[in-house]
Amino acid sequence: MTSPCVAICQLSSQPQEDFDVNTELLILEGKEVRVGTWDAEPRDGGFDVHVLNDRVDALGFMVVTDWEFLEGRAYAVVERRPGG
């Protein structure tokens, strides 16, 4: 059985040299943190939900709640994909 995890998307406080804006997705799974980054900027005060879902999927997880947006960050509950 999979355990729920937390996904947080935010602008990175440490941008990479090649990017002006760096977005990071953190997935907190037990005592491990998985991080995905990409060059993107939130539009209209929020992140693109479709991009967030794709990024979560690329890390081997699936979103199980709607994304919530608070103070420049996006939050969702995710679970590891079966066999992932």
C-alpha positions as CSV (number, residue, x, y, z in Angstrom):
1,M,0.0,0.0,0.0
2,T,1.3,3.5,-0.9
3,S,1.5,6.2,1.6
4,P,0.4,9.8,0.9
5,C,3.2,12.3,0.4
6,V,3.4,16.1,0.1
7,A,4.4,17.9,-3.0
8,I,5.4,21.6,-2.8
9,C,6.2,23.8,-5.8
10,Q,8.0,27.1,-5.4
11,L,10.4,29.4,-7.0
12,S,13.9,28.4,-6.0
13,S,15.9,30.7,-3.8
14,Q,19.1,29.5,-5.5
15,P,18.6,29.9,-9.2
16,Q,20.9,27.9,-11.5
17,E,23.4,29.8,-13.6
18,D,21.7,29.3,-16.9
19,F,18.2,30.4,-15.8
20,D,16.8,33.7,-14.7
21,V,13.9,32.0,-12.9
22,N,14.1,28.5,-11.5
23,T,11.1,26.6,-10.3
24,E,11.5,23.6,-8.0
25,L,9.1,20.8,-7.0
26,L,9.8,19.0,-3.8
27,I,8.1,15.7,-2.9
28,L,8.4,14.7,0.8
29,E,8.3,10.9,1.0
30,G,9.0,9.6,4.5
31,K,12.5,10.9,5.3
32,E,13.4,11.4,1.7
33,V,13.0,14.5,-0.4
34,R,12.8,14.3,-4.2
35,V,13.5,17.5,-6.1
36,G,12.7,18.4,-9.7
37,T,13.6,21.8,-11.2
38,W,12.8,23.6,-14.4
39,D,12.9,27.0,-16.0
40,A,9.5,28.5,-15.6
41,E,7.8,31.4,-13.9
42,P,4.3,31.4,-12.3
43,R,1.7,33.2,-14.3
44,D,-1.2,35.2,-12.8
45,G,0.0,34.5,-9.3
46,G,0.0,30.7,-9.6
47,F,1.6,27.7,-11.2
48,D,0.2,25.9,-14.2
49,V,-1.6,22.8,-12.8
50,H,-1.0,20.8,-16.0
51,V,2.8,21.4,-15.7
52,L,2.8,20.5,-12.0
53,N,0.9,17.3,-12.7
54,D,3.4,16.4,-15.5
55,R,6.4,17.1,-13.2
56,V,4.9,15.0,-10.4
57,D,4.3,12.2,-12.9
58,A,7.9,12.4,-14.2
59,L,9.1,11.8,-10.6
60,G,7.0,8.6,-10.4
61,F,4.1,10.0,-8.4
62,M,0.4,10.9,-9.1
63,V,-1.6,13.8,-7.7
64,V,-4.5,12.7,-5.4
65,T,-5.8,16.1,-4.3
66,D,-6.3,19.4,-6.1
67,W,-3.4,21.8,-6.0
68,E,-3.8,24.5,-3.4
69,F,-2.0,27.8,-3.8
70,L,-0.8,29.8,-0.8
71,E,1.8,32.6,-0.6
72,G,3.5,31.9,-3.9
73,R,3.7,28.1,-3.4
74,A,1.6,25.2,-4.7
75,Y,0.8,22.2,-2.4
76,A,-0.8,18.8,-3.2
77,V,-1.0,15.3,-1.7
78,V,0.6,12.8,-4.0
79,E,1.3,9.0,-4.0
80,R,3.9,6.9,-5.6
81,R,2.7,5.3,-8.8
82,P,2.3,1.5,-8.5
83,G,5.6,-0.1,-9.6
84,G,7.3,3.2,-9.4
